[in-house]
Amino acid sequence: MAPNTVVPSDTTAPPHHGSHGDRETLIKRNEELEKELRNSLEREERMKQELTRAWERLRVAEEAEERACFQLGELEAESVDHAQEYRAHSLLLMEQLALAQKLLKEASINVSFPTPQL
């Protein structure tokens, strides 16, 4: 946040040009400006704290995203392994079934099994 700059206006003339009332007006105006400055500095500090909290939340969210992506990658690899194992097991069972049918046919026993579709 840029610092506030106070530029004297015609209403804030130096005290030697006016009466006692002008001096009171200048003092009052100065107090108002000081109050505005304090308020502005407090707002700036609150905004800095809010920004720091938001930055921390973002950091935590990014770390969570990285963990989630890593876990997703592990799950994908695991699912591919399971699918390959399942396919290999299915092929083995089909080979065993084909061999059993061949042996039964050779033994002159007619048994029909449904052919699985993959």
MMTF fields as JSON, N, C-alpha, C and O atoms, coordinates in Angstrom:
{
  "mmtfVersion": "1.0.0",
  "mmtfProducer": "UNKNOWN",
  "numBonds": 471,
  "numAtoms": 472,
  "numGroups": 118,
  "numChains": 1,
  "numModels": 1,
  "chainsPerModel": [1],
  "groupsPerChain": [118],
  "chainIdList": ["A"],
  "bondAtomList": [4, 2, 8, 6, 12, 10, 16, 14, 20, 18, 24, 22, 28, 26, 32, 30, 36, 34, 40, 38, 44, 42, 48, 46, 52, 50, 56, 54, 60, 58, 64, 62, 68, 66, 72, 70, 76, 74, 80, 78, 84, 82, 88, 86, 92, 90, 96, 94, 100, 98, 104, 102, 108, 106, 112, 110, 116, 114, 120, 118, 124, 122, 128, 126, 132, 130, 136, 134, 140, 138, 144, 142, 148, 146, 152, 150, 156, 154, 160, 158, 164, 162, 168, 166, 172, 170, 176, 174, 180, 178, 184, 182, 188, 186, 192, 190, 196, 194, 200, 198, 204, 202, 208, 206, 212, 210, 216, 214, 220, 218, 224, 222, 228, 226, 232, 230, 236, 234, 240, 238, 244, 242, 248, 246, 252, 250, 256, 254, 260, 258, 264, 262, 268, 266, 272, 270, 276, 274, 280, 278, 284, 282, 288, 286, 292, 290, 296, 294, 300, 298, 304, 302, 308, 306, 312, 310, 316, 314, 320, 318, 324, 322, 328, 326, 332, 330, 336, 334, 340, 338, 344, 342, 348, 346, 352, 350, 356, 354, 360, 358, 364, 362, 368, 366, 372, 370, 376, 374, 380, 378, 384, 382, 388, 386, 392, 390, 396, 394, 400, 398, 404, 402, 408, 406, 412, 410, 416, 414, 420, 418, 424, 422, 428, 426, 432, 430, 436, 434, 440, 438, 444, 442, 448, 446, 452, 450, 456, 454, 460, 458, 464, 462, 468, 466],
  "bondOrderList": [1, 1, 1, 1, 1, 1, 1, 1, 1, 1, 1, 1, 1, 1, 1, 1, 1, 1, 1, 1, 1, 1, 1, 1, 1, 1, 1, 1, 1, 1, 1, 1, 1, 1, 1, 1, 1, 1, 1, 1, 1, 1, 1, 1, 1, 1, 1, 1, 1, 1, 1, 1, 1, 1, 1, 1, 1, 1, 1, 1, 1, 1, 1, 1, 1, 1, 1, 1, 1, 1, 1, 1, 1, 1, 1, 1, 1, 1, 1, 1, 1, 1, 1, 1, 1, 1, 1, 1, 1, 1, 1, 1, 1, 1, 1, 1, 1, 1, 1, 1, 1, 1, 1, 1, 1, 1, 1, 1, 1, 1, 1, 1, 1, 1, 1, 1, 1],
  "groupList": [{"groupName": "MET", "atomNameList": ["N", "CA", "C", "O"], "elementList": ["N", "C", "C", "O"], "formalChargeList": [0, 0, 0, 0], "bondAtomList": [1, 0, 2, 1, 3, 2], "bondOrderList": [1, 1, 2], "singleLetterCode": "M", "chemCompType": "L-PEPTIDE LINKING"}, {"groupName": "ALA", "atomNameList": ["N", "CA", "C", "O"], "elementList": ["N", "C", "C", "O"], "formalChargeList": [0, 0, 0, 0], "bondAtomList": [1, 0, 2, 1, 3, 2], "bondOrderList": [1, 1, 2], "singleLetterCode": "A", "chemCompType": "L-PEPTIDE LINKING"}, {"groupName": "PRO", "atomNameList": ["N", "CA", "C", "O"], "elementList": ["N", "C", "C", "O"], "formalChargeList": [0, 0, 0, 0], "bondAtomList": [1, 0, 2, 1, 3, 2], "bondOrderList": [1, 1, 2], "singleLetterCode": "P", "chemCompType": "L-PEPTIDE LINKING"}, {"groupName": "ASN", "atomNameList": ["N", "CA", "C", "O"], "elementList": ["N", "C", "C", "O"], "formalChargeList": [0, 0, 0, 0], "bondAtomList": [1, 0, 2, 1, 3, 2], "bondOrderList": [1, 1, 2], "singleLetterCode": "N", "chemCompType": "L-PEPTIDE LINKING"}, {"groupName": "THR", "atomNameList": ["N", "CA", "C", "O"], "elementList": ["N", "C", "C", "O"], "formalChargeList": [0, 0, 0, 0], "bondAtomList": [1, 0, 2, 1, 3, 2], "bondOrderList": [1, 1, 2], "singleLetterCode": "T", "chemCompType": "L-PEPTIDE LINKING"}, {"groupName": "VAL", "atomNameList": ["N", "CA", "C", "O"], "elementList": ["N", "C", "C", "O"], "formalChargeList": [0, 0, 0, 0], "bondAtomList": [1, 0, 2, 1, 3, 2], "bondOrderList": [1, 1, 2], "singleLetterCode": "V", "chemCompType": "L-PEPTIDE LINKING"}, {"groupName": "SER", "atomNameList": ["N", "CA", "C", "O"], "elementList": ["N", "C", "C", "O"], "formalChargeList": [0, 0, 0, 0], "bondAtomList": [1, 0, 2, 1, 3, 2], "bondOrderList": [1, 1, 2], "singleLetterCode": "S", "chemCompType": "L-PEPTIDE LINKING"}, {"groupName": "ASP", "atomNameList": ["N", "CA", "C", "O"], "elementList": ["N", "C", "C", "O"], "formalChargeList": [0, 0, 0, 0], "bondAtomList": [1, 0, 2, 1, 3, 2], "bondOrderList": [1, 1, 2], "singleLetterCode": "D", "chemCompType": "L-PEPTIDE LINKING"}, {"groupName": "HIS", "atomNameList": ["N", "CA", "C", "O"], "elementList": ["N", "C", "C", "O"], "formalChargeList": [0, 0, 0, 0], "bondAtomList": [1, 0, 2, 1, 3, 2], "bondOrderList": [1, 1, 2], "singleLetterCode": "H", "chemCompType": "L-PEPTIDE LINKING"}, {"groupName": "GLY", "atomNameList": ["N", "CA", "C", "O"], "elementList": ["N", "C", "C", "O"], "formalChargeList": [0, 0, 0, 0], "bondAtomList": [1, 0, 2, 1, 3, 2], "bondOrderList": [1, 1, 2], "singleLetterCode": "G", "chemCompType": "PEPTIDE LINKING"}, {"groupName": "ARG", "atomNameList": ["N", "CA", "C", "O"], "elementList": ["N", "C", "C", "O"], "formalChargeList": [0, 0, 0, 0], "bondAtomList": [1, 0, 2, 1, 3, 2], "bondOrderList": [1, 1, 2], "singleLetterCode": "R", "chemCompType": "L-PEPTIDE LINKING"}, {"groupName": "GLU", "atomNameList": ["N", "CA", "C", "O"], "elementList": ["N", "C", "C", "O"], "formalChargeList": [0, 0, 0, 0], "bondAtomList": [1, 0, 2, 1, 3, 2], "bondOrderList": [1, 1, 2], "singleLetterCode": "E", "chemCompType": "L-PEPTIDE LINKING"}, {"groupName": "LEU", "atomNameList": ["N", "CA", "C", "O"], "elementList": ["N", "C", "C", "O"], "formalChargeList": [0, 0, 0, 0], "bondAtomList": [1, 0, 2, 1, 3, 2], "bondOrderList": [1, 1, 2], "singleLetterCode": "L", "chemCompType": "L-PEPTIDE LINKING"}, {"groupName": "ILE", "atomNameList": ["N", "CA", "C", "O"], "elementList": ["N", "C", "C", "O"], "formalChargeList": [0, 0, 0, 0], "bondAtomList": [1, 0, 2, 1, 3, 2], "bondOrderList": [1, 1, 2], "singleLetterCode": "I", "chemCompType": "L-PEPTIDE LINKING"}, {"groupName": "LYS", "atomNameList": ["N", "CA", "C", "O"], "elementList": ["N", "C", "C", "O"], "formalChargeList": [0, 0, 0, 0], "bondAtomList": [1, 0, 2, 1, 3, 2], "bondOrderList": [1, 1, 2], "singleLetterCode": "K", "chemCompType": "L-PEPTIDE LINKING"}, {"groupName": "GLN", "atomNameList": ["N", "CA", "C", "O"], "elementList": ["N", "C", "C", "O"], "formalChargeList": [0, 0, 0, 0], "bondAtomList": [1, 0, 2, 1, 3, 2], "bondOrderList": [1, 1, 2], "singleLetterCode": "Q", "chemCompType": "L-PEPTIDE LINKING"}, {"groupName": "TRP", "atomNameList": ["N", "CA", "C", "O"], "elementList": ["N", "C", "C", "O"], "formalChargeList": [0, 0, 0, 0], "bondAtomList": [1, 0, 2, 1, 3, 2], "bondOrderList": [1, 1, 2], "singleLetterCode": "W", "chemCompType": "L-PEPTIDE LINKING"}, {"groupName": "CYS", "atomNameList": ["N", "CA", "C", "O"], "elementList": ["N", "C", "C", "O"], "formalChargeList": [0, 0, 0, 0], "bondAtomList": [1, 0, 2, 1, 3, 2], "bondOrderList": [1, 1, 2], "singleLetterCode": "C", "chemCompType": "L-PEPTIDE LINKING"}, {"groupName": "PHE", "atomNameList": ["N", "CA", "C", "O"], "elementList": ["N", "C", "C", "O"], "formalChargeList": [0, 0, 0, 0], "bondAtomList": [1, 0, 2, 1, 3, 2], "bondOrderList": [1, 1, 2], "singleLetterCode": "F", "chemCompType": "L-PEPTIDE LINKING"}, {"groupName": "TYR", "atomNameList": ["N", "CA", "C", "O"], "elementList": ["N", "C", "C", "O"], "formalChargeList": [0, 0, 0, 0], "bondAtomList": [1, 0, 2, 1, 3, 2], "bondOrderList": [1, 1, 2], "singleLetterCode": "Y", "chemCompType": "L-PEPTIDE LINKING"}],
  "groupTypeList": [0, 1, 2, 3, 4, 5, 5, 2, 6, 7, 4, 4, 1, 2, 2, 8, 8, 9, 6, 8, 9, 7, 10, 11, 4, 12, 13, 14, 10, 3, 11, 11, 12, 11, 14, 11, 12, 10, 3, 6, 12, 11, 10, 11, 11, 10, 0, 14, 15, 11, 12, 4, 10, 1, 16, 11, 10, 12, 10, 5, 1, 11, 11, 1, 11, 11, 10, 1, 17, 18, 15, 12, 9, 11, 12, 11, 1, 11, 6, 5, 7, 8, 1, 15, 11, 19, 10, 1, 8, 6, 12, 12, 12, 0, 11, 15, 12, 1, 12, 1, 15, 14, 12, 12, 14, 11, 1, 6, 13, 3, 5, 6, 18, 2, 4, 2, 15, 12],
  "groupIdList": [1, 2, 3, 4, 5, 6, 7, 8, 9, 10, 11, 12, 13, 14, 15, 16, 17, 18, 19, 20, 21, 22, 23, 24, 25, 26, 27, 28, 29, 30, 31, 32, 33, 34, 35, 36, 37, 38, 39, 40, 41, 42, 43, 44, 45, 46, 47, 48, 49, 50, 51, 52, 53, 54, 55, 56, 57, 58, 59, 60, 61, 62, 63, 64, 65, 66, 67, 68, 69, 70, 71, 72, 73, 74, 75, 76, 77, 78, 79, 80, 81, 82, 83, 84, 85, 86, 87, 88, 89, 90, 91, 92, 93, 94, 95, 96, 97, 98, 99, 100, 101, 102, 103, 104, 105, 106, 107, 108, 109, 110, 111, 112, 113, 114, 115, 116, 117, 118],
  "secStructList": [7, 7, 7, 7, 7, 7, 7, 7, 7, 4, 4, 4, 7, 7, 4, 4, 4, 1, 7, 2, 2, 2, 2, 2, 2, 2, 2, 2, 2, 2, 2, 2, 2, 2, 2, 2, 2, 2, 2, 2, 2, 2, 2, 2, 2, 2, 2, 2, 2, 2, 2, 2, 2, 2, 2, 2, 2, 2, 2, 2, 2, 2, 2, 2, 2, 2, 2, 2, 2, 2, 2, 2, 2, 2, 2, 2, 2, 2, 2, 2, 2, 2, 2, 2, 2, 2, 2, 2, 2, 2, 2, 2, 2, 2, 2, 2, 2, 2, 2, 2, 2, 2, 2, 2, 2, 2, 6, 6, 7, 7, 7, 7, 7, 7, 7, 7, 7, 7],
  "xCoordList": [0.854, 0.0, 0.9, 1.85, 0.627, 1.426, 1.146, 0.01, 2.183, 1.958, 1.082, 1.114, 0.309, -0.537, 0.338, 1.226, 0.088, 0.825, -0.148, -1.235, 0.265, -0.586, -0.075, 1.086, -0.958, -0.623, -1.407, -2.634, -0.71, -1.435, -2.359, -1.998, -3.532, -4.473, -4.604, -3.934, -5.464, -5.667, -6.225, -6.04, -6.912, -7.501, -6.471, -6.753, -5.271, -4.24, -3.074, -1.92, -3.374, -2.343, -1.503, -1.995, -0.268, 0.589, -0.058, -0.781, 0.195, -0.492, -0.218, -1.056, 0.892, 1.194, 0.348, 0.368, -0.404, -1.236, -2.653, -3.392, -3.054, -4.447, -4.607, -3.654, -5.823, -6.16, -6.014, -5.57, -6.407, -6.381, -7.297, -6.991, -8.402, -9.348, -8.713, -8.96, -7.868, -7.169, -6.221, -6.092, -5.573, -4.645, -5.413, -4.954, -6.565, -7.401, -7.84, -7.856, -8.192, -8.612, -7.465, -7.662, -6.268, -5.1, -4.797, -4.497, -4.875, -4.62, -5.648, -5.305, -6.907, -7.969, -7.756, -7.901, -7.418, -7.179, -5.986, -6.014, -4.953, -3.775, -4.139, -3.677, -4.963, -5.408, -6.215, -6.06, -7.075, -7.866, -6.959, -7.157, -5.964, -5.039, -4.235, -4.009, -3.809, -3.08, -3.963, -3.5, -5.227, -6.166, -6.354, -6.351, -6.518, -6.658, -5.415, -5.512, -4.241, -2.991, -2.939, -2.581, -3.292, -3.299, -4.269, -3.947, -5.455, -6.447, -5.921, -6.098, -5.279, -4.725, -3.626, -3.562, -2.773, -1.707, -2.284, -1.771, -3.349, -4.008, -4.622, -4.5, -5.284, -5.86, -4.76, -4.913, -3.662, -2.547, -2.032, -1.762, -1.896, -1.423, -2.41, -1.999, -3.707, -4.715, -4.639, -4.745, -4.455, -4.356, -3.116, -3.169, -2.012, -0.796, -1.043, -0.627, -1.713, -2.01, -2.944, -2.757, -3.939, -4.87, -4.147, -4.407, -3.244, -2.466, -1.583, -1.454, -0.984, -0.145, -0.973, -0.534, -2.172, -3.046, -3.464, -3.486, -3.79, -4.19, -3.021, -3.212, -1.823, -0.625, -0.41, -0.081, -0.598, -0.443, -1.5, -1.189, -2.75, -3.799, -3.464, -3.685, -2.934, -2.549, -1.441, -1.481, -0.459, 0.653, 0.127, 0.524, -0.757, -1.334, -2.142, -2.064, -2.911, -3.712, -2.811, -3.115, -1.713, -0.795, -0.153, 0.003, 0.219, 0.79, -0.238, 0.097, -1.489, -2.55, -2.762, -2.972, -2.707, -2.866, -1.741, -1.987, -0.504, 0.628, 0.445, 0.69, 0.012, -0.217, -1.32, -1.193, -2.404, -3.515, -3.066, -3.442, -2.272, -1.775, -0.88, -0.959, -0.029, 0.85, 0.018, 0.274, -0.981, -1.839, -2.626, -2.798, -3.103, -3.835, -2.93, -3.353, -1.697, -0.744, -0.516, -0.458, -0.385, -0.212, -1.439, -1.309, -2.626, -3.86, -3.995, -4.442, -3.611, -3.666, -2.723, -3.086, -1.505, -0.547, -1.069, -0.939, -1.653, -2.209, -3.356, -3.459, -4.223, -5.35, -4.867, -5.453, -3.812, -3.253, -2.698, -2.9, -1.998, -1.47, -2.596, -2.496, -3.676, -4.815, -5.443, -5.797, -5.58, -6.179, -5.307, -5.818, -3.994, -3.084, -3.154, -3.163, -3.203, -3.312, -4.631, -4.656, -5.722, -7.032, -7.03, -7.538, -6.459, -6.412, -5.573, -5.961, -4.419, -3.558, -4.286, -4.209, -4.982, -5.728, -6.852, -7.082, -7.545, -8.617, -8.06, -8.655, -6.912, -6.296, -5.887, -6.058, -5.353, -4.969, -6.191, -6.14, -7.288, -8.511, -9.052, -9.532, -8.971, -9.441, -8.569, -9.077, -7.263, -6.366, -6.671, -6.684, -6.916, -7.244, -8.56, -8.687, -9.536, -10.818, -10.66, -11.247, -9.88, -9.652, -8.956, -9.298, -7.983, -7.287, -8.247, -8.212, -9.106, -10.081, -11.043, -11.375, -11.489, -12.384, -11.682, -12.274, -10.404, -9.642, -9.499, -9.669, -9.187, -9.021, -10.335, -10.354, -11.426, -12.74, -13.104, -13.673, -12.775, -13.074, -12.255, -12.756, -10.989, -10.134, -10.636, -10.461, -11.247, -11.775, -13.188, -13.85, -13.646, -14.948, -16.098, -17.144, -15.906, -16.987, -17.363, -16.52, -18.622, -19.072, -19.696, -20.807, -18.963, -19.46, -19.194, -18.092, -20.214, -19.981, -20.025, -20.892, -19.084, -18.997, -19.207, -18.789, -19.841, -19.956, -18.573, -17.741, -18.362, -17.083, -17.143, -18.006, -16.238, -16.266, -15.843, -14.969, -16.456, -16.127, -15.321, -15.772, -14.163, -13.348, -13.36, -12.728],
  "yCoordList": [-1.159, 0.0, 1.221, 1.282, 2.182, 3.392, 4.274, 4.348, 4.944, 5.823, 7.002, 7.478, 7.456, 8.623, 9.859, 10.006, 10.735, 11.986, 13.112, 13.196, 13.972, 15.087, 16.332, 16.718, 16.94, 18.158, 19.295, 19.237, 20.333, 21.439, 22.117, 22.319, 22.455, 23.17, 24.593, 24.993, 25.341, 26.732, 26.837, 27.856, 25.784, 25.832, 25.543, 25.717, 25.1, 24.798, 25.776, 25.364, 27.028, 28.063, 28.096, 27.715, 28.535, 28.62, 29.481, 30.427, 29.161, 29.833, 31.339, 32.061, 31.826, 33.243, 34.134, 35.355, 33.549, 34.357, 34.559, 35.362, 33.862, 33.956, 34.152, 34.404, 34.029, 34.245, 32.952, 31.926, 33.039, 31.889, 30.775, 29.596, 31.133, 30.164, 29.35, 28.153, 30.045, 29.336, 28.297, 27.193, 28.652, 27.725, 26.506, 25.373, 26.734, 25.637, 24.734, 23.509, 25.36, 24.593, 23.725, 22.563, 24.302, 23.543, 22.381, 21.274, 22.627, 21.563, 20.45, 19.268, 20.842, 19.846, 19.054, 17.832, 19.749, 19.077, 18.129, 17.021, 18.565, 17.722, 16.459, 15.367, 16.607, 15.449, 14.487, 13.27, 15.037, 14.201, 13.43, 12.242, 14.139, 13.481, 12.39, 11.32, 12.657, 11.648, 10.433, 9.294, 10.681, 9.577, 8.765, 7.535, 9.452, 8.762, 7.929, 6.811, 8.489, 7.765, 6.509, 5.438, 6.629, 5.456, 4.388, 3.201, 4.842, 3.905, 3.221, 2.017, 4.001, 3.453, 2.435, 1.386, 2.734, 1.804, 0.531, -0.564, 0.681, -0.5, -1.357, -2.582, -0.711, -1.459, -2.184, -3.341, -1.483, -2.084, -3.317, -4.349, -3.216, -4.347, -5.517, -6.671, -5.219, -6.281, -6.954, -8.175, -6.148, -6.697, -7.58, -8.625, -7.173, -7.991, -9.323, -10.37, -9.291, -10.519, -11.415, -12.631, -10.808, -11.569, -12.198, -13.349, -11.443, -11.959, -13.12, -14.119, -12.991, -14.062, -15.32, -16.423, -15.158, -16.314, -16.957, -18.181, -16.131, -16.661, -17.403, -18.454, -16.861, -17.489, -18.857, -19.829, -18.924, -20.19, -21.201, -22.376, -20.751, -21.655, -22.177, -23.352, -21.314, -21.72, -22.763, -23.751, -22.552, -23.499, -24.867, -25.898, -24.869, -26.12, -26.806, -28.024, -26.027, -26.595, -27.198, -28.263, -26.528, -27.052, -28.352, -29.289, -28.409, -29.649, -30.774, -31.911, -30.46, -31.47, -31.952, -33.141, -31.029, -31.402, -32.343, -33.329, -32.038, -32.896, -34.297, -35.297, -34.364, -35.675, -36.443, -37.643, -35.739, -36.377, -36.907, -38.011, -36.128, -36.567, -37.796, -38.732, -37.78, -38.926, -40.171, -41.242, -40.029, -41.167, -41.656, -42.861, -40.729, -41.115, -41.911, -42.914, -41.467, -42.203, -43.612, -44.563, -43.749, -45.078, -45.956, -47.136, -45.378, -46.143, -46.561, -47.67, -45.677, -46.022, -47.177, -48.109, -47.113, -48.192, -49.506, -50.566, -49.421, -50.619, -51.196, -52.414, -50.332, -50.826, -51.47, -52.451, -50.932, -51.552, -52.932, -53.89, -53.031, -54.336, -55.343, -56.487, -54.914, -55.808, -56.241, -57.407, -55.304, -55.642, -56.642, -57.569, -56.451, -57.393, -58.78, -59.797, -58.815, -60.1, -60.786, -61.992, -60.023, -60.58, -61.147, -62.243, -60.4, -60.852, -62.124, -63.071, -62.135, -63.315, -64.527, -65.627, -64.322, -65.419, -65.903, -67.107, -64.972, -65.34, -66.143, -67.14, -65.71, -66.45, -67.85, -68.816, -67.96, -69.272, -70.176, -71.347, -69.637, -70.44, -70.864, -71.987, -69.956, -70.313, -71.42, -72.331, -71.341, -72.39, -73.724, -74.769, -73.681, -74.912, -75.501, -76.717, -74.635, -75.102, -75.714, -76.757, -75.08, -75.611, -76.968, -77.885, -77.107, -78.375, -79.442, -80.588, -79.056, -80.014, -80.46, -81.643, -79.557, -79.917, -80.866, -81.829, -80.575, -81.417, -82.832, -83.819, -82.922, -84.233, -85.006, -86.216, -84.31, -84.958, -85.433, -86.511, -84.629, -85.008, -86.236, -87.154, -86.235, -87.373, -88.624, -89.735, -88.455, -89.602, -89.947, -90.803, -89.302, -89.53, -89.187, -89.835, -88.191, -87.701, -86.331, -85.437, -86.164, -84.914, -84.017, -84.259, -83.0, -82.002, -80.639, -80.365, -79.787, -78.444, -77.41, -77.448, -76.49, -75.384, -74.082, -73.965, -73.123, -71.838, -71.203, -71.267, -70.6, -69.93, -68.529, -67.74, -68.206, -66.859, -65.803, -66.038, -64.678, -63.542, -62.524, -62.083, -62.14, -61.104, -59.833, -58.862],
  "zCoordList": [0.0, 0.0, 0.0, 0.78, -0.846, -0.928, 0.28, 0.75, 0.784, 1.935, 1.547, 0.412, 2.505, 2.269, 2.267, 3.107, 1.333, 1.248, 1.562, 0.991, 2.481, 2.868, 2.15, 2.288, 1.391, 0.665, 1.31, 1.376, 1.787, 2.413, 1.405, 0.245, 1.862, 1.008, 1.517, 2.469, 0.88, 1.277, 2.689, 3.354, 3.155, 4.505, 5.577, 6.763, 5.183, 6.174, 6.033, 5.915, 6.047, 5.925, 7.194, 8.256, 7.118, 8.3, 9.386, 9.073, 10.669, 11.764, 11.868, 12.409, 11.385, 11.542, 10.639, 10.797, 9.686, 8.786, 9.291, 8.721, 10.337, 10.727, 12.216, 12.953, 12.614, 14.014, 14.808, 14.294, 16.089, 16.978, 16.46, 16.634, 15.834, 15.259, 14.146, 14.006, 13.337, 12.268, 12.855, 12.326, 13.933, 14.585, 15.111, 14.965, 15.713, 16.221, 15.065, 15.186, 13.957, 12.781, 12.276, 11.92, 12.249, 11.795, 12.74, 12.291, 14.013, 14.998, 14.831, 14.822, 14.699, 14.523, 13.229, 13.21, 12.171, 10.88, 10.992, 10.456, 11.682, 11.869, 12.649, 12.317, 13.68, 14.463, 13.591, 13.693, 12.735, 11.83, 10.868, 10.614, 10.346, 9.416, 10.124, 9.56, 11.345, 12.11, 12.382, 12.319, 12.681, 12.919, 11.642, 11.679, 10.515, 9.231, 8.928, 8.421, 9.247, 9.017, 9.878, 9.388, 11.155, 12.036, 11.517, 11.473, 11.128, 10.578, 9.318, 9.127, 8.473, 7.238, 7.542, 6.902, 8.502, 8.878, 9.494, 9.267, 10.272, 10.849, 9.744, 9.763, 8.783, 7.652, 6.876, 6.485, 6.667, 5.941, 6.694, 6.079, 8.0, 8.801, 8.73, 8.613, 8.801, 8.687, 7.315, 7.206, 6.277, 4.923, 4.792, 4.144, 5.395, 5.359, 6.057, 5.562, 7.196, 7.927, 7.115, 7.057, 6.497, 5.673, 4.484, 4.131, 3.873, 2.746, 3.203, 2.495, 4.368, 4.903, 5.141, 4.818, 5.706, 5.937, 4.612, 4.487, 3.639, 2.324, 1.676, 1.064, 1.812, 1.257, 1.904, 1.223, 3.216, 3.938, 3.487, 3.291, 3.32, 2.84, 1.447, 1.151, 0.598, -0.754, -0.7, -1.434, 0.161, 0.296, 0.748, 0.205, 1.731, 2.23, 1.122, 0.957, 0.371, -0.726, -1.805, -2.343, -2.121, -3.138, -2.668, -3.451, -1.394, -0.852, -0.897, -1.229, -0.563, -0.609, -2.045, -2.283, -2.99, -4.398, -4.829, -5.525, -4.415, -4.764, -4.171, -4.846, -2.907, -2.281, -3.018, -3.257, -3.375, -4.076, -5.446, -5.841, -6.155, -7.469, -7.322, -8.117, -6.298, -6.05, -5.747, -6.297, -4.868, -4.513, -5.723, -5.906, -6.548, -7.752, -8.692, -9.267, -8.842, -9.678, -9.161, -9.941, -7.834, -7.242, -7.487, -7.814, -7.329, -7.565, -9.027, -9.32, -9.938, -11.36, -11.67, -12.388, -11.123, -11.356, -10.766, -11.377, -9.582, -8.937, -9.756, -9.9, -10.296, -11.09, -12.389, -12.845, -12.986, -14.193, -13.85, -14.596, -12.715, -12.28, -12.083, -12.527, -11.413, -11.189, -12.513, -12.686, -13.437, -14.737, -15.491, -16.12, -15.426, -16.107, -15.451, -16.145, -14.127, -13.422, -13.779, -14.028, -13.806, -14.139, -15.556, -15.792, -16.492, -17.89, -18.012, -18.697, -17.341, -17.393, -16.805, -17.352, -15.705, -15.079, -16.007, -16.127, -16.658, -17.596, -18.76, -19.17, -19.298, -20.413, -19.965, -20.708, -18.761, -18.243, -18.116, -18.494, -17.586, -17.454, -18.819, -18.978, -19.811, -21.16, -21.752, -22.406, -21.525, -22.022, -21.346, -21.996, -20.041, -19.317, -19.815, -19.962, -20.072, -20.585, -21.973, -22.263, -22.818, -24.171, -24.085, -24.833, -23.179, -23.011, -22.497, -22.945, -21.552, -21.014, -22.113, -22.189, -22.951, -24.053, -25.019, -25.506, -25.289, -26.212, -25.633, -26.348, -24.346, -23.728, -23.71, -23.94, -23.439, -23.443, -24.848, -25.019, -25.844, -27.226, -27.612, -28.262, -27.202, -27.502, -26.786, -27.286, -25.641, -24.906, -25.395, -24.808, -26.445, -27.054, -26.118, -26.146, -25.308, -24.458, -24.99, -25.07, -25.35, -25.947, -24.869, -24.399, -24.506, -23.55, -24.17, -24.644, -24.163, -24.732, -23.625, -22.752, -23.673, -22.73, -23.498, -24.65, -22.876, -23.577, -23.714, -22.809, -24.859, -25.089, -24.514, -24.898, -23.598, -23.009, -24.025, -24.86, -23.942, -24.827, -24.041, -22.983, -24.51, -23.851, -24.606, -24.19]
}
